[in-house]
Amino acid sequence: MTFRQFAFNNVLRNKRLYVAYFLSSMFTVMVFFTFAIFAFHPAFSGGSVNSKAMFGMAVAGGIIYVFSFFFVLYSMSSFLQSRKREFGLLMIQGASSGQIRWMVFLENMLIGFFATVGGIVLGLVFAKVILMLAENVLIISESLDFYFPTLAIIITFISFIILFLFISLFVSFILRTKKLIDLIKGDKQSKGEPKASALLAIFAALLLIAGYATALFVKGTMVVMVMVPVIIVVILGTYLLFTQLSVSIIRRLKKNKPIFWRQTNMLLFSDLSFRLKDNARTFFMVAIISTVAFSAIGTLYGFQSYLTNGMKEANPYSITYYPLEDESKTDMKQDVKQINTILQEENIQAATEKVTLNYFDLGDNQNVLIAKASDYNRFARLIDEKELHPKENEAVVMDNSQSLTNTNEGETLMKSPVKLDDGREIQPYRKATSSVLPEFRAYYVVNDHVYDQLGKPVRSGDHFVWQAESGQSDQLINAGKKISEQVGFTAQAFDYIDYQINKAYGPIMFIGLFIGIVFFVSAGSFLYFRLYTDLDEDKQKFGSIAKIGLTQRELKKVVNRQTAILFFAPIVVALVHGAVALTALAHLFEYNLFKEASLVLGGFALIQIVYFLIVRYFYVKQIRSAIY
């Protein structure tokens, strides 16, 4: 048997530990290859189709490539830690440190080669599906047909072979063979009772509480100002949570005799304190990486919802037309006629209304819109909103539901009465939120009889709206494009604006989703490595305990609890971090992101639960087969 054959057989014998490393590496290659397929697709070759998407994909490819380096490096170092005893036996047989390094280099290159080839093949298999998905998400008119991506294959193959070569050389160079007796003993050496500082444990809790409280209670632009300090505090608190606070909690539970001596808790807590201490850095890294994935995707999805839904709430009409103040009546009539002609060309059935909005001086250079109840109600009926019927001595203050101006305007108007020509004052009696009238600032709605006694307005403006029947979205998009080209910025079709926003934002969402998935899969793989690294030790430990009466049911219970705690501890922390981050984002935009945050965090939690059930099944199966 040659040395190369020996290295190849080593990979086959350790396939249980290598499989997660191989599959995760292959997945990162596939994602990188997918971006390469997009970048070199013939539809993009002219440079006229979605150039921003191409730039974003190039940046995403670079991020994935750099992250792949650190991911593969960590995976390899974790694998080598579990092979101390194997290296010791090889040294007893006469292997030198140089030969062990050469063996590790060959093994890693072998895995890297097949992971690269496998990732490219897998990318080709799913290329058409991904291209179809991208075609819809990116909102482009050209069809992304399947093609054989020769250039993408060459670039992906060369890039990852270089990556694995560099990592193999780096790992071989830094590999240190310890004393022979230490290698032979491997993980059997006593680690001592895990210790934790009570002061640092309290400090960890205080850091997390302070970070969460700051993020949850600040509003508006203050969120941006405290963002960096909060991130630093939470990261430090997360590290101390896993290295100090978790160990301290387990030690306290072990001192509680009613809990510690109950059924199989002694087995669970005795080993759990060691596991938490040994895996603290892994848990910290998984929590932070998962938080980045949750927050990034949640932010992208939330911001898109804020732009599209917020715009629809602030502008509930299909089309609006705001003539300029210096625009002549002739030009205005011509524009309105042009809009109606376009709607007819697209066979759009729409109701229309016109209103003249008058602004009055309330003093202190404060010009405020005061609208007649009848005008308000005509527009309200158009979009099925509740009508207003104020009495002659009453005024209603209306706030736009998505006002981008001072949010205290409504409260200010509630304290300011409406003055009439005869000296009487109309007191506001309630405040409501609505987007019925096309006004972004707070305004008054008064009785029609009162309105005629307001005097002369300081300025006026005509406004036209069209509300189309449902189910005409495609026609409205086409009409909006024509209106934008023929009438100009004074007329806006919001289905077309929504289409433009999604077209510009689609690539960002698509790229962010891919990167988030890469981070999340990598985080899950880290947990897999740590769990299966201790599998042989667990087999011996539970085998010894089984000889003194541990039943299969008790074994399954202990393993399930221990595995669940180790698997979900960092994920739960990441979910809490992500929920706080998305809540802070909602405070920044002053927009409710509960639905978006729930979908993102719930989706990732569901994926993690499925992943856990699969890993746990095979983990328990391996231990039971080795014992019973």
C-alpha positions in Angstrom: 0.0 0.0 0.0 1.4 3.4 -1.0 1.2 6.4 1.2 -1.4 8.0 -1.1 -3.5 4.9 -0.8 -3.2 5.0 2.9 -4.4 8.6 3.0 -7.3 7.7 0.7 -8.4 4.8 2.9 -8.2 7.1 6.0 -10.8 9.3 4.4 -13.1 6.3 3.8 -12.6 5.0 7.3 -13.5 8.4 8.8 -16.4 9.2 6.5 -18.7 9.7 9.5 -16.8 12.8 10.6 -15.9 13.9 7.1 -19.4 13.7 5.6 -20.6 17.1 7.2 -17.3 18.7 6.2 -17.7 17.4 2.7 -21.3 18.2 2.2 -21.0 21.7 3.6 -17.9 22.4 1.4 -19.8 21.1 -1.6 -22.8 23.3 -0.8 -20.6 26.5 -0.6 -19.0 25.5 -4.0 -22.5 25.0 -5.4 -23.6 28.5 -4.2 -20.5 30.1 -5.6 -20.9 28.3 -8.9 -24.6 29.4 -9.0 -23.4 33.1 -8.8 -20.8 32.4 -11.5 -23.6 31.0 -13.8 -25.5 34.2 -13.3 -22.5 36.5 -13.8 -21.6 34.9 -17.1 -25.1 34.3 -18.4 -25.6 35.4 -22.0 -28.5 37.6 -21.0 -26.1 39.8 -19.0 -23.3 39.8 -21.6 -24.5 43.1 -23.1 -24.3 44.9 -19.8 -27.7 46.4 -20.3 -29.7 44.0 -18.1 -29.7 44.7 -14.4 -26.1 45.7 -14.0 -26.7 46.3 -10.3 -27.6 42.7 -9.9 -24.4 41.6 -11.6 -22.4 43.8 -9.2 -24.2 42.5 -6.2 -23.6 38.9 -7.3 -19.9 39.6 -7.7 -19.7 41.0 -4.2 -21.8 38.1 -2.8 -19.5 35.7 -4.6 -16.5 37.3 -2.9 -18.2 37.2 0.5 -19.0 33.5 0.0 -15.5 32.7 -1.1 -13.8 34.5 1.9 -16.3 32.9 4.3 -15.7 29.5 2.8 -12.0 29.8 3.6 -12.6 30.3 7.3 -15.4 27.7 7.4 -13.2 25.0 5.8 -10.3 26.0 8.0 -12.4 25.7 11.2 -13.9 22.4 10.0 -10.5 20.9 9.4 -9.1 22.0 12.8 -12.1 20.5 14.6 -11.6 17.2 12.7 -7.9 17.1 13.6 -8.7 17.6 17.3 -10.6 14.4 17.3 -7.7 12.4 15.7 -5.1 12.8 18.5 -5.1 9.2 19.4 -4.8 8.2 15.7 -1.7 10.4 15.3 -0.2 8.8 18.5 -0.7 5.3 17.1 0.9 6.3 13.8 3.9 7.7 15.7 4.2 4.4 17.6 4.3 2.6 14.3 7.2 4.9 13.2 5.5 7.7 11.4 7.3 11.0 11.6 5.8 14.4 12.1 6.5 15.2 8.4 4.7 12.1 7.2 1.6 12.9 9.4 1.5 16.5 7.9 1.8 15.0 4.4 -1.0 12.6 5.2 -3.3 15.5 6.4 -2.4 17.5 3.3 -3.3 14.6 1.0 -6.6 13.9 2.8 -7.7 17.5 2.7 -6.9 17.9 -1.0 -8.8 14.7 -1.8 -11.9 16.0 0.1 -11.5 19.4 -1.5 -11.2 18.0 -5.0 -14.4 15.9 -4.7 -16.3 18.6 -2.9 -15.4 21.0 -5.8 -16.4 18.6 -8.5 -19.6 17.6 -6.5 -20.6 21.2 -6.0 -20.2 22.0 -9.7 -22.2 18.9 -10.7 -24.9 19.7 -8.1 -25.0 23.3 -9.4 -25.6 22.0 -13.0 -28.4 19.7 -11.8 -30.3 22.5 -10.1 -29.1 25.3 -12.5 -32.4 25.5 -14.4 -34.6 25.7 -11.3 -32.4 28.4 -9.8 -32.3 30.4 -13.0 -36.2 30.2 -13.2 -36.4 31.4 -9.6 -33.9 34.3 -10.2 -35.8 35.3 -13.4 -38.9 35.9 -11.3 -37.2 37.5 -8.3 -35.0 39.8 -10.3 -38.0 40.9 -12.5 -36.3 41.0 -15.9 -37.9 40.8 -19.3 -35.2 38.5 -20.8 -35.5 34.8 -20.3 -32.7 33.2 -18.3 -32.4 30.0 -20.4 -30.2 27.2 -19.4 -26.7 27.1 -21.0 -23.6 25.1 -20.5 -21.5 27.4 -18.3 -17.9 26.5 -19.4 -16.4 29.7 -18.0 -18.2 29.4 -14.7 -17.0 25.8 -14.3 -13.4 26.8 -15.0 -13.4 29.8 -12.6 -15.2 27.8 -9.8 -12.9 24.8 -10.2 -9.7 26.8 -10.2 -10.9 29.1 -7.3 -11.8 26.3 -4.9 -8.8 24.1 -5.8 -6.6 27.1 -4.9 -8.6 27.6 -1.7 -8.3 24.0 -0.6 -4.6 23.9 -1.6 -3.9 27.0 0.5 -5.9 25.6 3.5 -4.2 22.2 3.2 -0.7 23.9 3.2 -1.7 26.2 6.1 -3.1 23.3 8.2 -0.1 21.1 7.5 2.2 23.9 8.5 0.6 24.8 11.8 -0.1 21.2 12.8 1.8 20.4 15.9 2.3 16.8 17.2 2.3 16.9 21.0 4.1 14.4 23.3 3.3 10.8 22.4 1.7 10.1 25.8 -0.7 13.0 25.4 -1.7 11.9 21.9 -2.3 8.3 23.1 -4.4 9.4 26.0 -6.3 11.8 23.7 -9.6 12.9 25.3 -9.2 10.5 28.2 -7.1 13.0 30.2 -8.9 14.6 33.1 -10.2 18.1 32.3 -10.9 19.0 35.8 -14.1 20.5 37.2 -15.2 23.4 34.9 -14.9 26.7 36.7 -16.7 29.9 36.2 -16.3 33.3 37.7 -19.4 34.5 39.5 -18.4 38.1 38.8 -18.1 37.5 35.1 -21.3 35.5 35.0 -23.2 38.5 36.6 -21.3 40.8 34.2 -22.5 38.7 31.2 -26.1 39.0 32.4 -25.8 42.8 32.9 -24.2 43.3 29.5 -27.0 41.4 27.7 -29.7 43.2 29.7 -28.2 46.6 29.0 -27.8 45.8 25.3 -31.3 44.5 24.9 -32.8 47.4 27.0 -31.0 50.0 24.9 -32.0 48.4 21.6 -35.6 48.0 22.6 -36.3 51.4 24.2 -34.5 53.9 21.8 -36.6 55.3 18.9 -36.0 56.9 15.6 -32.6 58.1 14.6 -31.3 57.2 18.1 -31.3 53.6 17.0 -28.4 54.4 14.5 -26.4 56.2 17.2 -26.5 53.4 19.7 -26.2 50.6 17.1 -22.4 50.1 17.3 -22.1 50.2 21.1 -25.1 47.8 21.5 -23.5 45.3 19.0 -20.2 45.4 20.9 -21.9 45.0 24.3 -24.1 42.1 23.1 -21.2 40.3 21.4 -19.1 40.5 24.6 -22.1 39.4 26.7 -22.8 36.5 24.4 -19.2 35.3 24.7 -19.4 35.5 28.5 -22.8 33.8 28.4 -21.3 30.6 27.0 -18.0 30.7 28.8 -19.1 31.8 32.2 -22.8 32.2 32.8 -23.9 28.9 31.4 -21.3 27.0 33.4 -22.3 28.9 36.5 -26.0 28.0 36.0 -25.2 24.3 35.6 -23.0 24.3 38.7 -25.9 25.8 40.7 -28.3 23.2 39.4 -25.8 20.4 40.4 -25.8 21.8 43.9 -29.6 21.6 44.1 -30.0 18.1 45.3 -33.8 17.7 44.6 -33.1 18.5 40.9 -29.7 16.9 40.6 -30.7 13.5 42.1 -34.0 13.3 40.2 -34.0 10.3 37.7 -31.3 10.7 35.1 -30.4 14.4 35.8 -27.2 13.4 37.4 -25.9 12.0 34.1 -27.2 15.0 32.2 -25.8 17.8 34.4 -22.5 16.1 35.1 -21.5 15.9 31.5 -23.3 19.0 30.4 -21.0 21.4 32.3 -18.0 19.9 30.6 -19.6 20.1 27.2 -20.7 23.7 27.6 -17.2 24.7 28.7 -15.5 22.8 25.9 -17.9 24.0 23.2 -18.2 27.6 24.4 -16.3 29.2 21.5 -18.2 27.1 19.0 -21.5 28.1 20.5 -20.4 31.7 20.5 -19.4 31.6 16.9 -22.6 29.8 15.9 -24.8 32.3 17.8 -23.1 35.3 16.2 -23.1 33.8 12.6 -26.8 32.8 12.9 -27.7 36.3 14.3 -26.0 37.9 11.3 -28.0 35.6 9.0 -31.3 36.3 10.8 -30.7 40.0 11.0 -29.5 40.4 7.5 -32.4 38.6 5.9 -34.9 40.1 8.3 -33.6 43.6 7.6 -33.8 43.1 3.8 -37.3 41.6 4.0 -38.5 44.2 6.5 -37.1 47.2 4.5 -38.8 45.9 1.3 -42.1 45.6 3.2 -41.6 49.1 4.6 -41.0 50.6 1.2 -43.9 48.8 -0.6 -46.6 48.4 2.1 -45.7 51.8 3.6 -46.1 53.5 0.2 -49.5 51.7 -0.3 -50.8 52.8 3.1 -49.7 56.4 2.5 -51.1 56.4 -1.1 -54.1 54.1 -1.3 -55.2 55.3 -4.8 -54.1 53.6 -8.1 -53.1 56.9 -9.7 -52.7 60.4 -8.4 -52.0 63.7 -10.2 -50.6 66.8 -8.5 -50.4 69.7 -10.9 -47.6 72.3 -10.1 -48.8 75.5 -8.6 -47.7 77.6 -11.6 -49.2 75.1 -14.1 -51.9 76.6 -16.3 -55.5 75.3 -16.3 -55.0 74.3 -20.0 -52.0 72.2 -19.2 -53.7 70.6 -16.3 -56.7 69.7 -18.4 -54.4 68.3 -21.1 -52.6 66.1 -18.5 -55.9 64.8 -17.1 -57.1 64.0 -20.6 -53.8 62.2 -21.4 -54.2 60.0 -18.2 -57.8 59.1 -19.1 -56.7 58.2 -22.6 -54.0 55.9 -21.3 -56.4 54.2 -19.0 -58.8 53.6 -21.9 -55.9 52.2 -24.0 -55.1 49.7 -21.3 -58.8 48.8 -20.7 -58.7 49.9 -17.1 -62.0 50.6 -15.3 -61.4 53.3 -12.7 -63.4 55.8 -10.7 -62.0 59.3 -10.4 -62.4 62.3 -8.0 -61.0 65.8 -7.9 -60.6 68.1 -4.9 -59.2 71.6 -4.4 -57.2 71.6 -1.1 -57.1 74.9 0.6 -54.5 75.8 3.2 -55.2 78.5 5.9 -52.9 80.5 8.2 -53.2 79.6 11.8 -50.6 82.0 12.9 -46.9 81.6 13.6 -46.4 81.0 9.8 -48.3 77.8 10.2 -50.2 76.9 7.1 -52.6 74.0 7.6 -55.0 72.2 5.3 -58.6 72.4 6.3 -60.9 70.2 4.3 -64.7 70.0 4.0 -66.3 66.9 5.3 -68.1 66.3 2.0 -64.8 66.4 0.1 -63.3 64.0 2.6 -66.2 61.6 2.4 -66.1 61.5 -1.5 -62.5 60.3 -1.3 -63.3 58.0 1.6 -66.1 56.2 -0.4 -63.6 55.7 -3.2 -61.4 53.5 -1.1 -64.1 52.1 1.3 -62.9 54.2 4.3 -65.1 55.4 7.2 -66.8 58.7 6.5 -66.7 61.7 8.9 -69.7 63.8 9.9 -68.4 66.5 12.3 -71.0 68.9 13.8 -70.8 72.7 13.2 -68.9 73.2 16.5 -66.5 70.3 16.0 -63.3 69.7 14.1 -61.5 66.4 13.5 -57.7 66.3 13.3 -56.4 63.8 10.8 -52.9 62.3 10.8 -51.5 60.6 7.7 -50.9 56.9 8.6 -47.4 57.0 7.2 -46.4 60.6 7.7 -42.7 61.2 7.1 -42.9 64.6 8.9 -43.2 65.5 12.5 -45.3 62.9 14.2 -46.4 65.4 16.9 -48.2 67.6 14.4 -51.5 65.9 15.2 -51.1 66.7 18.9 -50.2 70.3 18.1 -53.3 70.8 16.1 -55.5 69.3 18.8 -54.4 72.2 21.0 -55.1 74.8 18.2 -58.7 75.9 17.6 -60.0 76.7 14.0 -60.8 80.4 13.8 -63.7 81.6 11.7 -64.3 85.0 10.2 -67.0 86.0 12.7 -64.5 85.4 15.6 -65.8 82.1 16.7 -63.4 79.2 17.4 -64.1 75.5 16.5 -62.4 73.2 19.0 -60.9 69.8 17.8 -62.7 67.0 19.6 -60.8 64.0 18.4 -57.8 62.8 16.4 -57.8 60.0 13.8 -55.3 58.4 11.4 -56.1 58.1 7.7 -54.6 58.5 4.2 -57.9 59.4 2.6 -56.8 62.9 1.4 -53.4 63.2 -0.5 -51.8 65.3 2.3 -48.7 64.1 4.2 -49.1 66.5 7.1 -51.8 66.6 9.8 -54.9 68.6 8.8 -58.5 69.4 9.9 -61.8 68.2 8.7 -64.8 70.5 9.4 -68.5 70.7 8.7 -69.4 72.1 5.3 -71.3 75.1 6.8 -68.3 76.0 9.0 -65.9 75.7 6.0 -67.7 78.5 4.1 -66.9 80.9 7.0 -63.1 80.3 7.1 -62.2 83.2 4.9 -59.6 83.3 2.1 -57.0 80.5 2.0 -53.3 81.4 1.7 -52.7 78.9 -1.0 -54.7 76.2 -2.9 -53.9 73.2 -5.0 -56.0 70.9 -7.3 -55.6 67.1 -6.8 -56.9 64.3 -8.9 -57.1 60.6 -8.0 -58.1 57.4 -9.9 -59.1 54.2 -8.1 -59.0 51.1 -10.4 -61.1 48.0 -9.9 -59.2 45.0 -8.4 -57.4 42.5 -10.7 -55.9 45.0 -13.1 -52.3 45.1 -11.7 -50.6 44.3 -15.0 -52.6 46.9 -16.9 -51.8 49.5 -14.2 -48.1 48.7 -14.5 -48.2 49.3 -18.2 -50.3 52.4 -17.8 -48.0 53.7 -15.1 -45.0 53.4 -17.4 -46.8 55.4 -20.1 -48.0 58.0 -17.6 -44.5 58.4 -16.3 -43.2 59.0 -19.8 -46.0 61.2 -21.2 -47.2 63.2 -18.2 -44.1 63.3 -15.9 -43.5 63.2 -12.2 -46.6 65.1 -11.3 -48.7 62.0 -12.0 -47.9 58.7 -10.1 -49.2 55.2 -10.7 -48.4 53.3 -7.5 -48.6 49.8 -9.0 -45.8 50.9 -11.4 -43.8 52.4 -8.6 -44.2 49.2 -6.6 -43.0 47.2 -9.6 -40.0 49.5 -9.9 -39.1 49.1 -6.2 -39.4 45.3 -6.4 -37.3 45.3 -9.6 -34.5 47.3 -8.0 -34.8 45.5 -4.6 -35.2 41.9 -6.0 -31.5 41.3 -6.6 -30.6 42.5 -3.1 -33.2 40.1 -1.6 -32.0 37.3 -3.8 -28.3 37.8 -2.9 -29.0 38.4 0.8 -31.1 35.2 1.0 -28.3 33.1 -0.6 -25.6 34.5 1.7 -27.9 34.1 4.7 -28.5 30.4 3.8 -24.7 29.8 3.5 -24.1 31.3 6.9 -27.0 29.3 8.5 -25.9 26.0 6.9 -22.3 26.6 8.1 -23.5 27.3 11.6 -25.5 24.0 11.6 -22.4 22.2 10.4 -20.3 23.6 13.2 -22.8 22.1 15.7 -22.6 18.8 13.8 -18.8 18.7 14.0 -18.8 19.3 17.7 -21.5 16.7 18.4 -19.9 14.0 16.4 -16.4 14.7 17.5 -17.3 13.3 21.0 -19.3 10.4 19.6 -16.6 7.7 20.4 -16.2 9.0 23.9 -20.0 9.0 24.4 -20.2 5.4 23.2 -17.7 4.3 25.8 -19.3 6.4 28.6 -22.9 5.3 28.0 -21.6 1.7 27.4 -20.1 1.7 30.9 -23.2 3.2 32.4 -25.4 0.6 30.6 -23.6 -2.2 32.3 -24.8 -1.0 35.7 -28.5 -0.8 34.6 -29.1 2.1 32.3 -32.1 1.2 30.2 -32.6 2.1 26.5 -35.4 4.4 27.5 -33.3 6.2 30.0 -30.4 6.4 27.5 -32.6 7.9 24.8 -33.9 10.4 27.4 -30.5 11.5 28.5 -29.1 11.7 24.9 -32.1 13.6 23.7 -31.9 16.2 26.4 -28.2 16.7 26.2 -28.2 16.9 22.4 -31.2 19.3 22.3 -29.4 21.6 24.8 -26.2 21.6 22.9 -27.9 22.0 19.6 -30.4 24.7 20.5 -28.5 26.8 23.1 -26.7 28.9 20.5 -29.7 29.0 18.1 -32.1 30.2 20.8 -29.6 32.9 21.7 -29.3 33.9 18.1 -33.1 34.0 17.7 -33.4 36.3 20.7 -30.6 38.5 19.3 -32.4 38.5 15.9 -35.7 39.4 17.4 -34.2 42.3 19.4 -32.3 43.5 16.3 -35.5 43.5 14.1 -37.5 45.2 16.9 -34.8 48.0 16.9 -35.1 48.2 13.1 -38.9 48.6 13.5 -38.3 51.5 16.0 -35.9 53.1 13.5 -38.5 53.0 10.6 -41.4 53.5 13.1 -43.1 50.7 11.2 -44.4 47.4 12.6 -42.2 44.5 11.4 -43.8 41.8 13.6 -45.1 39.8 10.6 -41.8 40.0 8.7 -39.7 39.1 11.8 -42.0 36.2 12.6 -41.7 34.7 9.1 -37.9 35.0 9.0 -37.2 33.8 12.6 -39.9 31.2 12.5 -38.7 29.8 9.1 -35.1 29.5 10.4 -36.3 27.9 13.6 -38.3 25.3 11.7 -35.4 24.5 9.5 -33.2 24.0 12.6 -35.7 21.8 14.3 -35.9 19.5 11.2 -32.0 19.5 11.0 -31.9 18.6 14.7 -34.3 15.7 14.4 -32.3 14.2 11.5 -29.0 14.6 13.3 -30.4 13.3 16.6 -31.9 10.2 14.9 -28.5 9.1 13.5 -26.6 10.1 16.7 -28.9 8.0 19.0 -28.8 5.2 16.5 -25.0 5.1 16.5 -24.8 5.0 20.4 -27.6 2.4 20.8 -26.0 0.1 18.1 -22.6 0.3 20.0 -24.2 -0.6 23.4 -27.1 -2.9 23.0 
